[in-house]
Amino acid sequence: MTPIPMWTPKKGFHVVRQPVQQIFALLISIVVGCLLSYILTECGVLTDDKDSKQYNARTDARIDTLHKTAWFIFPYPGQFGVPSFHLGALITFLVATILSVLDSIGDYNATAKVAFAPPPPLYAINRGVAVEGAMSILSGGMGCAHATVSYGENIGAIGLSKVASRSVFQVVGIFYVVLSILGKVGAFFISIPYSVIGGSQFITFGMLIGVVLSYLQSIDLNSTRNLSILGMSLLLGIMGPNYIVKSPDAIDTGNTDVDNVIKLLISNPSFIGGAFAFILDNTVPGTNKERGITAQMGELEAADHQGTDRATAEPLKQAREDAAVPKFENGPEVYRLPFLPDSFRKSILARYIPLFSTKVNQ
């Protein structure tokens, strides 16, 4: 805990202790890394040869971007030219969108894991994917030229800092909107040395991978069936993208669009390994407990009955202990939109639009 001097009208000057080094661990590491890169750049330790990979560790490697970028940038429709349509591009981006949706579903569950929240219900997943799609359409229509999707590195930052407050991320979202208009600020972040960015991603993605692997605790790792599926899926997820990189012309169906789609699928390790694991897990015989379904259902049941009466809670507690299911700090109500009245939740519209909880407050 870091001692922080404070003053309040009630207590006057006093010292509070907060885990500053944990909350701002990522920011502190980036600042220290930038200072080290600056010192090494000024002392001539890092090469000034632009063809060398070491050059990207210099603080002045992309400083020209800061000078060329305008102070204010306002996106508008058509700033990159007149909109056009190409069937091949549509198919390619459609496949990429489907893969992104699958990644997002995994990100939602991983975020719930690090925030010690129950698994997201279907309506919360639907709402997240719908918002990502709507914002991607808006960003593309406004000429931002990119999609708006969940990003795994942020999940690692949540796990590292232990900050998962929605209020904090709402404020961060406002900051992002403001900073996206301030071109110089965005260019400053782009000019951060690659070595510093790589170091921060090493930590955050490492945390994300650890969270993903923690889901294996719900399955039987003593089962030869499970170990075989895991091993082959991971191996195929590594081999597929590596094969496409080394043999880019190996896929030749005679149709360029089909070739691009196949290459896109094989080059995605999450898709190729996940699809293989999905097929094997649903075709190779195995018990529900062996496959981890019992534990997953126990988590959903525990979240759904969080805060119930003692008569219901006692057998549920025993079932949770038998399935090695953690006790969540909150139930599925954390995924409810607080501003929706119960009258809307009871309406036909809410039942036919699977984006909202239809349970009313008791």
C-alpha positions in Angstrom: 0.0 0.0 0.0 1.2 3.5 -0.9 0.8 6.2 1.7 -1.0 9.3 0.2 -1.4 12.5 2.2 -4.9 14.0 2.0 -7.0 16.7 3.5 -10.8 16.6 4.2 -12.9 19.1 6.2 -13.9 16.3 8.6 -10.5 14.7 9.3 -8.1 17.4 8.3 -4.7 16.3 7.1 -4.3 12.6 7.2 -2.7 9.7 5.4 -4.6 7.0 3.4 -3.1 3.9 1.9 -4.0 2.9 -1.6 -2.6 0.2 -3.9 -1.3 2.9 -6.3 1.5 0.7 -7.6 -1.1 -2.0 -8.6 -3.7 0.3 -10.1 -1.2 2.3 -12.1 1.2 -0.5 -12.7 0.8 -0.5 -16.5 1.0 3.3 -16.7 4.1 3.4 -14.5 5.8 0.7 -16.7 5.0 2.7 -19.9 6.4 5.9 -18.4 9.5 4.2 -17.2 10.0 2.5 -20.5 9.6 5.8 -22.4 12.2 7.5 -20.2 14.6 4.7 -20.7 14.2 4.8 -24.5 14.7 8.6 -24.4 17.9 8.2 -22.4 19.2 5.5 -24.7 18.2 7.6 -27.8 20.0 10.8 -26.5 23.1 8.8 -25.5 23.4 7.3 -29.0 23.0 3.7 -27.7 20.2 3.0 -30.1 21.0 2.9 -33.8 19.8 5.7 -36.2 19.7 3.2 -39.1 16.0 3.3 -40.3 16.4 -0.2 -41.8 17.3 -1.7 -38.4 14.6 -3.1 -36.1 16.4 -1.4 -33.2 15.5 1.9 -34.7 11.8 1.5 -33.7 12.9 1.6 -30.0 14.0 5.2 -30.4 11.7 7.9 -29.1 12.2 10.0 -32.3 11.5 7.1 -34.7 8.0 8.4 -35.5 8.2 11.9 -34.2 7.4 13.2 -37.7 3.9 11.9 -37.3 3.4 14.3 -34.4 4.5 17.2 -36.6 2.4 16.3 -39.6 -0.8 15.6 -37.7 -3.3 18.4 -37.3 -4.4 19.6 -33.9 -8.0 18.7 -34.6 -9.4 15.9 -36.7 -13.1 15.6 -37.4 -14.2 12.4 -39.3 -16.9 12.8 -41.9 -18.6 10.5 -44.5 -16.6 10.1 -47.7 -13.3 11.5 -46.5 -11.5 8.5 -48.1 -13.5 8.6 -51.3 -16.8 7.7 -52.7 -18.3 4.5 -51.1 -18.1 1.5 -53.4 -19.2 -2.2 -53.2 -17.2 -5.2 -54.0 -18.6 -8.8 -53.5 -15.2 -10.3 -52.7 -14.5 -7.6 -50.1 -17.9 -8.2 -48.6 -17.3 -11.9 -48.2 -13.9 -11.4 -46.7 -15.1 -8.8 -44.2 -18.1 -10.9 -43.4 -15.9 -13.9 -42.4 -13.7 -11.5 -40.4 -16.8 -10.2 -38.7 -18.0 -13.7 -37.7 -14.5 -14.4 -36.3 -14.6 -11.1 -34.4 -18.0 -12.0 -32.9 -16.6 -15.3 -31.6 -13.6 -13.5 -30.2 -15.9 -11.0 -28.5 -18.0 -13.7 -26.8 -14.8 -15.1 -25.4 -13.7 -11.6 -24.3 -17.0 -11.0 -22.5 -16.6 -14.3 -20.5 -13.0 -13.5 -19.8 -13.9 -10.0 -18.5 -16.5 -11.6 -16.2 -13.9 -13.9 -15.0 -11.3 -11.2 -14.0 -14.1 -9.0 -12.5 -15.4 -12.0 -10.4 -18.8 -11.6 -12.0 -21.1 -14.5 -13.1 -21.0 -15.7 -16.7 -22.8 -13.2 -18.9 -26.3 -14.3 -19.8 -27.4 -14.6 -23.5 -29.1 -11.2 -23.6 -25.9 -9.5 -22.3 -23.9 -11.2 -25.0 -26.4 -10.3 -27.7 -26.4 -6.7 -26.5 -22.6 -6.5 -26.6 -22.4 -7.9 -30.1 -25.2 -5.6 -31.2 -23.5 -2.5 -29.8 -20.2 -3.5 -31.5 -21.9 -3.9 -34.8 -23.8 -0.6 -34.5 -20.7 1.3 -33.6 -18.8 -0.4 -36.4 -21.4 0.8 -38.9 -21.3 4.3 -37.4 -17.5 4.4 -37.5 -17.3 3.2 -41.0 -20.0 5.6 -42.2 -18.2 8.5 -40.5 -15.0 7.6 -42.3 -13.1 6.2 -39.3 -12.1 3.2 -41.5 -12.1 0.7 -38.7 -14.5 -1.5 -36.8 -15.3 -1.1 -33.1 -14.7 -4.4 -31.3 -13.7 -5.7 -27.9 -9.9 -5.9 -27.3 -8.3 -8.6 -25.3 -5.4 -6.4 -24.0 -7.9 -4.3 -22.0 -9.0 -7.5 -20.2 -5.4 -8.1 -19.1 -5.3 -4.5 -17.8 -8.4 -5.1 -15.7 -6.9 -8.2 -14.2 -3.7 -6.3 -13.5 -5.1 -3.2 -12.0 -8.2 -4.9 -10.3 -10.3 -1.9 -11.6 -13.6 -3.2 -13.1 -16.0 -0.3 -12.3 -18.4 0.5 -15.1 -18.2 4.2 -14.0 -14.5 4.2 -14.6 -14.9 2.8 -18.1 -17.7 5.2 -18.9 -15.3 8.0 -18.1 -12.6 6.3 -20.2 -15.0 6.1 -23.1 -15.6 9.8 -22.9 -11.8 10.4 -22.8 -11.4 8.3 -25.9 -14.0 10.3 -27.9 -12.4 13.6 -26.9 -8.8 12.3 -27.6 -9.8 10.9 -31.0 -10.6 14.5 -32.1 -7.3 15.9 -30.7 -5.0 14.7 -33.5 -1.7 15.7 -31.8 -2.6 13.6 -28.7 -3.3 10.6 -30.9 -0.1 11.1 -32.8 1.8 11.3 -29.5 0.6 7.8 -28.5 1.5 6.5 -31.9 5.0 7.8 -31.4 5.6 5.6 -28.3 8.5 3.3 -29.0 7.7 -0.2 -30.2 9.8 -1.7 -27.4 7.6 0.0 -24.8 4.4 -1.1 -26.5 5.7 -4.6 -26.8 6.5 -4.7 -23.1 3.1 -3.6 -22.0 1.4 -6.1 -24.4 3.6 -8.8 -23.0 2.1 -8.2 -19.6 -1.6 -7.6 -20.6 -1.8 -10.4 -23.2 0.0 -12.7 -20.8 -2.7 -12.0 -18.2 -5.4 -12.6 -20.8 -3.9 -15.9 -21.8 -3.8 -16.9 -18.1 -7.4 -16.0 -17.7 -8.4 -18.1 -20.7 -6.4 -21.1 -19.5 -8.1 -20.8 -16.1 -11.3 -22.0 -17.8 -9.7 -25.4 -18.0 -10.1 -25.9 -14.3 -13.8 -26.8 -14.9 -12.9 -29.8 -17.0 -11.2 -33.1 -16.0 -7.6 -32.7 -16.9 -6.9 -36.3 -16.0 -9.1 -37.5 -18.9 -7.2 -38.8 -21.9 -10.1 -37.6 -24.0 -9.7 -34.0 -22.9 -6.0 -33.9 -23.0 -6.0 -35.3 -26.6 -8.5 -32.7 -27.8 -6.6 -29.8 -26.1 -3.2 -30.9 -27.4 -4.4 -31.4 -31.0 -6.4 -28.2 -31.1 -3.5 -26.1 -29.8 -1.1 -27.8 -32.3 -3.5 -27.2 -35.2 -4.0 -23.6 -34.1 -0.2 -23.0 -34.3 0.4 -25.0 -37.5 -2.4 -23.5 -39.6 -1.3 -19.8 -39.5 2.3 -20.9 -39.8 1.5 -22.9 -42.9 -0.2 -19.9 -44.6 2.7 -17.6 -43.8 5.3 -20.0 -45.3 3.1 -21.1 -48.2 0.9 -18.1 -49.2 0.3 -19.6 -52.7 -0.6 -23.1 -51.5 -4.4 -22.3 -51.6 -5.4 -22.1 -55.2 -9.1 -22.9 -56.1 -9.1 -20.8 -59.2 -11.3 -18.1 -57.5 -9.4 -15.3 -55.8 -12.3 -14.5 -53.4 -12.6 -18.1 -52.2 -8.9 -18.3 -51.8 -8.8 -15.2 -49.6 -11.6 -16.5 -47.4 -9.9 -19.9 -46.9 -6.6 -18.2 -46.1 -8.3 -15.8 -43.7 -9.9 -18.8 -41.9 -6.7 -20.9 -41.7 -4.6 -17.9 -40.7 -6.8 -17.3 -37.6 -5.5 -19.5 -34.8 -8.6 -19.0 -32.6 -10.8 -20.2 -35.4 -8.8 -23.1 -36.7 -8.1 -24.4 -33.2 -11.5 -23.5 -31.8 -13.4 -25.1 -34.6 -11.4 -28.3 -34.4 -11.9 -28.5 -30.6 -15.6 -27.7 -31.0 -16.1 -30.6 -33.4 -14.1 -33.1 -31.4 -15.7 -32.1 -28.1 -19.2 -32.7 -29.5 -18.4 -35.9 -31.4 -16.0 -37.8 -29.0 -18.1 -39.4 -26.2 -17.6 -37.9 -22.7 -19.6 -37.2 -19.5 -20.9 -33.8 -18.6 -18.6 -33.6 -15.6 -15.6 -34.7 -17.7 -16.4 -32.0 -20.3 -16.9 -29.3 -17.6 -20.6 -28.8 -18.4 -21.6 -29.7 -14.8 -19.4 -26.9 -13.4 -20.6 -24.4 -16.0 -24.2 -25.1 -15.2 -23.4 -24.8 -11.6 -22.0 -21.3 -12.2 -25.1 -20.2 -14.0 -27.3 -21.7 -11.3 -25.2 -20.0 -8.6 -25.5 -16.7 -10.3 -29.2 -17.0 -11.0 -29.9 -17.8 -7.3 -27.5 -15.3 -5.7 -29.1 -13.8 -2.6 -31.9 -16.4 -2.3 -33.4 -17.5 1.0 -31.6 -20.0 3.2 -33.7 -23.0 2.3 -32.7 -22.6 -1.3 -29.2 -21.4 -0.7 -28.1 -24.4 1.5 -28.5 -27.2 -1.2 -27.2 -24.7 -3.8 -24.1 -24.1 -1.7 -23.4 -27.8 -1.5 -23.9 -28.2 -5.2 -21.5 -25.3 -5.8 -18.9 -26.9 -3.6 -19.3 -30.2 -5.3 -18.8 -28.6 -8.7 -15.9 -26.3 -7.5 -17.9 -23.2 -8.4 -16.9 -19.9 -6.9 -19.3 -17.7 -5.0 -19.9 -14.5 -7.0 -20.0 -11.1 -5.4 -23.1 -10.3 -7.4 -25.7 -12.1 -9.5 -26.8 -11.7 -13.1 -28.4 -8.3 -12.1 -25.1 -6.7 -12.9 -25.9 -7.1 -16.6 -29.3 -5.4 -16.4 -29.7 -1.9 -17.8 -30.7 0.1 -14.7 -32.7 2.8 -16.5 -35.2 0.4 -18.0 -38.6 0.3 -16.2 -40.3 -3.0 -15.3 -43.2 -2.0 -17.6 -40.8 -2.3 -20.5 -39.4 -5.7 -19.3 -42.9 -7.1 -19.2 -43.7 -5.8 -22.7 -43.9 -7.9 -25.9 -41.1 -5.8 -27.4 -38.6 -6.9 -24.7 -39.5 -10.5 -25.2 -38.9 -10.4 -28.9 -35.7 -8.3 -28.8 -33.2 -10.5 -26.9 -31.1 -7.6 -25.7 -32.6 -7.0 -22.3 -33.4 -8.9 -19.1 -37.1 -9.7 -18.8 -37.0 -10.3 -15.1 -38.7 -7.6 -13.0 -37.5 -6.3 -9.7 -38.9 -8.1 -6.7 
